[in-house]
Amino acid sequence: MIESYWWIFADTLLRFAQKWITNGRHSYATLFILQTVFERYTPDQLDSLPDFRKSIEGLIMYTGIPAWLF
């Protein structure tokens, strides 16, 4: 049940994370969300999300994720 709940809202969480990471008060929570999503789902599952690449592009400059990974 919880697994399906996370999968339904993973795309929404990533879009919110893109906005939250720019605010210092929310950056640690955002990093926790990103860690949880990246540990839980495979790259293929994440890539199948509609706005995954767009969300990641917005996070790259704030997280230090190497752009060549995507």
N, C-alpha and C positions, 0 to 999 in steps of 0.2 A: 504494500500500500504506500509506504513512504517513498519507496523507489520510484513508483510511477508519478507521485506528486513532484519529486525533484525533476524528473525528466520533462514534465509538462511545463514547468516554470524555469528551466535552465536558460532558455533563450532570453526570457524577461530578466532574470537575475544578471545575466551578462550585460544587457543593455543598461540596467540600473548601475551596475558596477562601473561602466564607462563614465557615467556622470558622477558617481560618488568618489571615485579615485582622485578627482581634482580638488576635493575638499579635505584638508588635513584632519578634520574631526572624524571623517568617515573612512580614511584610507586603510586603517588596520582591519576594520570590518570587511572592507572590500577585498583586501588580500586574503582574508579567511574564506570568503565566498569563492574567490578564484581557486584557491588551493583545494577546497572541497569539490568543486565542479571538475577540476582537472584530475583529481585522484579518482573520482567516481566513474568518469566516462572515458571511453577510448577516443583517440583522435578522430576516428571515422564517425563515431556517434556525434561528436561535437561539430564536425564539419557538415553534418547533415542538417544542423539547425539553420533556419532561414537567414539570420543576421549574424552568424558566428564571426565570419571574417571581418565584417564592418565593426563589430564590437571589439575584436582583438586589435584591429588597427588603431582604435581610439585609446587602448590601454598600453600599447607598446612603449610610448614615451614616458609613462609614469611608473611602469613596473620593472623596466630593465629586461623584459623578455626580448631576446634577439629577434629582429624582424625576419631573418632568414628561416626561422622555424616554421613560419606560416607562408 
